[in-house]
Amino acid sequence: MKTRKTTKADAENKKSLFLLIGLTASLAMTLFFLELKSYESGPGDLGKMSYDDEDEIAIITNRTPPPPPPPPPPAPPEVIQIVEDDLEIEEVEFESTETDESDIIEIVEVVEEEDEIFNFAVVENKPIYPGCEKMATEDEKFMCFNQNIMKHIGKEFDFPELARQMGIQGKVYVNFVIEKNGKVSNVTIARGVDKLIDDEAIRVIKLLPKFTPAKQRGKPVRMQYTVPINARLQ
């Protein structure tokens, strides 16, 4: 009986090849499934980070704390000075100031002598205006005194502008005292016209120079004098 299959169609010849291919394929599939990773929710779902605002953040530094200050120096020991108690104290005797009823107490009244102000008409030597000392007699010196006072008033008196605008004018009598040292004091208005003119008259008299004071029995005395100032508009 003749065989119908050819040698090329005979599967027995390729049995070992197919067996090798199958083993290789099964080994490759086994390695593939071993290397395959699986995730429950997918590879992107890795969870979320939670942060609590109440958590404290610790700040760490590399600085070392400063060394503590050195302790204060110990207080010096108290020096106790021993004072000898054998000092002698001198006793002082006090006299009694109590008086008996029989003692007589004399009360001495001290009367203060007030400087009298003389009138120019009664003093022996009238005051002298500076520069009038060269006059020979007392009358000439007193005339020079009056003339220079009038010149001083005429030079220094400044008629108040408000009084000029209001038409105020008149004669003012000014009282003053020439002291023992020759200076002018106690300038007052004996008879005035208006406050504007009166104040100006007082100011002018206070500018008088220092006089040689009046004398009584050869000693300087205070003397009162009155000067009329005629303030008239021109």
C-alpha positions as CSV (number, residue, x, y, z in Angstrom):
1,M,0.0,0.0,0.0
2,K,1.4,3.4,-1.0
3,T,1.6,6.3,1.3
4,R,-0.6,9.4,0.2
5,K,1.2,12.1,2.3
6,T,4.3,13.8,1.1
7,T,7.2,14.5,3.3
8,K,6.4,18.2,3.3
9,A,2.9,17.6,4.6
10,D,4.0,15.4,7.4
11,A,3.5,17.1,10.7
12,E,5.6,14.8,12.6
13,N,8.6,16.3,11.1
14,K,7.8,19.8,12.6
15,K,6.6,18.6,16.1
16,S,9.7,19.7,17.9
17,L,9.6,23.1,16.3
18,F,6.0,23.8,17.4
19,L,6.8,22.5,20.9
20,L,9.7,25.0,21.2
21,I,7.5,27.9,19.9
22,G,4.7,27.1,22.4
23,L,7.1,27.0,25.3
24,T,8.7,30.3,24.3
25,A,5.2,31.9,23.9
26,S,4.0,30.6,27.3
27,L,7.2,31.8,29.0
28,A,6.8,35.3,27.4
29,M,3.2,35.5,28.6
30,T,4.1,34.5,32.1
31,L,6.8,37.2,32.3
32,F,4.4,39.8,30.9
33,F,1.8,39.2,33.5
34,L,4.4,39.1,36.3
35,E,5.6,42.6,35.3
36,L,2.2,44.1,34.9
37,K,1.1,46.4,37.8
38,S,-2.5,47.1,38.7
39,Y,-4.1,50.1,40.7
40,E,-7.5,50.1,42.4
41,S,-8.4,53.7,41.4
42,G,-5.9,54.4,38.7
43,P,-2.3,55.5,38.7
44,G,-3.2,59.2,39.2
45,D,-5.1,58.9,42.4
46,L,-2.3,59.2,45.0
47,G,-4.4,60.8,47.8
48,K,-4.5,64.4,49.1
49,M,-2.3,66.2,51.7
50,S,-4.3,67.5,54.6
51,Y,-3.1,70.6,56.6
52,D,-4.6,71.8,59.8
53,D,-4.4,75.6,60.5
54,E,-4.1,74.9,64.1
55,D,-0.8,73.1,63.7
56,E,2.1,75.1,64.9
57,I,5.0,75.8,62.7
58,A,8.3,75.4,64.4
59,I,11.1,77.8,63.3
60,I,14.4,76.3,63.7
61,T,17.5,78.5,63.7
62,N,21.1,77.9,64.0
63,R,21.7,80.7,66.5
64,T,22.9,79.7,69.9
65,P,21.3,81.4,72.9
66,P,23.4,84.2,74.5
67,P,25.3,83.2,77.6
68,P,23.7,84.3,80.9
69,P,25.0,87.5,82.5
70,P,27.6,87.2,85.1
71,P,26.4,87.2,88.7
72,P,26.7,90.6,90.5
73,P,29.8,91.0,92.6
74,P,29.4,90.3,96.3
75,A,28.6,93.3,98.5
76,P,31.6,94.6,100.5
77,P,31.5,93.6,104.1
78,E,30.0,96.2,106.4
79,V,32.6,98.0,108.4
80,I,31.5,98.6,111.9
81,Q,33.2,101.4,113.6
82,I,33.5,101.1,117.3
83,V,33.2,104.4,119.1
84,E,34.6,104.8,122.5
85,D,32.0,105.6,125.1
86,D,34.4,107.4,127.5
87,L,34.1,110.8,125.8
88,E,33.6,113.7,128.2
89,I,30.6,115.9,127.5
90,E,30.8,119.4,128.7
91,E,27.8,120.5,130.5
92,V,26.2,123.9,129.6
93,E,24.5,125.9,132.2
94,F,21.4,127.8,131.1
95,E,20.3,130.9,132.9
96,S,16.7,131.2,133.7
97,T,14.8,133.9,131.8
98,E,11.8,134.0,134.2
99,T,11.2,137.2,136.0
100,D,9.8,137.9,139.3
101,E,6.9,140.3,139.8
102,S,9.2,142.6,141.6
103,D,11.4,143.1,138.6
104,I,10.8,146.4,136.8
105,I,10.7,146.2,133.0
106,E,11.4,149.4,131.2
107,I,9.8,149.9,127.8
108,V,11.8,152.1,125.6
109,E,9.9,153.6,122.7
110,V,12.0,154.0,119.6
111,V,10.9,157.1,117.8
112,E,11.9,157.0,114.1
113,E,12.8,160.4,112.9
114,E,11.1,161.1,109.7
115,D,13.0,163.2,107.2
116,E,11.2,166.6,107.1
117,I,10.4,168.0,103.7
118,F,11.1,171.7,103.7
119,N,9.5,174.4,101.6
120,F,11.8,176.2,99.2
121,A,11.0,179.5,100.9
122,V,12.3,178.5,104.3
123,V,15.6,176.7,103.5
124,E,18.8,178.5,104.1
125,N,20.5,177.2,100.9
126,K,18.2,176.4,98.0
127,P,19.1,173.6,95.5
128,I,21.4,174.4,92.7
129,Y,20.9,173.4,89.1
130,P,24.0,171.8,87.4
131,G,26.1,174.6,86.0
132,C,24.7,177.4,88.2
133,E,27.4,176.9,90.9
134,K,29.4,179.8,89.5
135,M,26.8,182.4,90.4
136,A,27.9,184.7,93.2
137,T,24.8,185.0,95.4
138,E,22.0,182.7,96.5
139,D,19.4,184.8,94.6
140,E,21.4,184.5,91.4
141,K,21.8,180.7,91.9
142,F,18.0,180.3,92.5
143,M,17.2,182.4,89.4
144,C,19.5,180.3,87.4
145,F,17.8,177.2,88.9
146,N,14.3,178.4,87.7
147,Q,15.5,179.4,84.2
148,N,17.2,176.1,83.5
149,I,14.1,174.1,84.7
150,M,12.0,176.1,82.2
151,K,14.5,175.5,79.4
152,H,14.4,171.8,80.2
153,I,10.6,171.7,80.1
154,G,10.5,173.6,76.8
155,K,13.0,171.2,75.3
156,E,11.6,167.9,76.5
157,F,7.9,168.5,76.5
158,D,6.1,166.8,73.6
159,F,2.6,167.9,73.1
160,P,0.4,164.8,72.9
161,E,-1.0,164.4,69.4
162,L,-4.4,163.2,70.6
163,A,-4.6,166.3,72.8
164,R,-3.7,168.4,69.9
165,Q,-6.4,166.8,67.7
166,M,-9.0,167.3,70.5
167,G,-7.9,170.9,71.2
168,I,-7.0,170.2,74.8
169,Q,-4.7,172.8,76.4
170,G,-4.1,174.5,79.8
171,K,-1.6,175.1,82.7
172,V,-0.5,172.1,84.7
173,Y,1.1,172.4,88.2
174,V,3.6,169.6,89.0
175,N,4.8,168.9,92.5
176,F,8.1,167.1,93.2
177,V,10.7,166.6,95.9
178,I,14.5,167.1,95.6
179,E,16.0,164.5,97.8
180,K,19.1,164.8,100.0
181,N,21.1,163.1,97.2
182,G,19.9,165.7,94.7
183,K,17.6,163.3,92.8
184,V,13.9,164.1,91.9
185,S,11.2,162.0,93.5
186,N,7.5,162.0,94.4
187,V,6.4,163.6,91.2
188,T,2.6,164.3,91.4
189,I,0.1,166.6,89.8
190,A,-1.0,169.5,92.1
191,R,-3.5,170.8,89.6
192,G,-4.1,169.2,86.2
193,V,-5.8,169.8,82.9
194,D,-6.2,166.4,81.2
195,K,-4.6,163.0,81.7
196,L,-2.8,163.2,78.3
197,I,-1.1,166.5,79.2
198,D,-0.7,165.6,82.9
199,D,1.2,162.3,82.1
200,E,3.5,164.2,79.7
201,A,4.3,166.8,82.4
202,I,5.2,164.1,84.9
203,R,7.4,162.4,82.4
204,V,9.3,165.6,81.7
205,I,9.9,166.5,85.4
206,K,11.2,162.9,86.0
207,L,13.9,163.7,83.4
208,L,15.4,166.6,85.4
209,P,19.1,166.2,86.2
210,K,20.6,165.6,89.6
211,F,20.8,168.8,91.6
212,T,23.0,170.1,94.5
213,P,20.5,169.5,97.3
214,A,19.1,172.2,99.5
215,K,20.8,172.7,102.9
216,Q,19.6,173.6,106.3
217,R,22.3,174.5,109.0
218,G,24.9,173.1,106.6
219,K,23.2,169.7,106.1
220,P,21.4,168.4,103.1
221,V,17.6,168.3,103.4
222,R,14.6,167.3,101.3
223,M,12.9,170.2,99.6
224,Q,9.5,170.3,97.9
225,Y,9.0,172.5,94.8
226,T,6.1,173.2,92.4
227,V,6.5,174.0,88.7
228,P,3.8,175.4,86.4
229,I,3.8,174.1,82.9
230,N,1.7,176.1,80.4
231,A,0.7,173.7,77.6
232,R,-0.9,175.8,74.8
233,L,-1.6,175.1,71.2
234,Q,-0.1,177.4,68.6
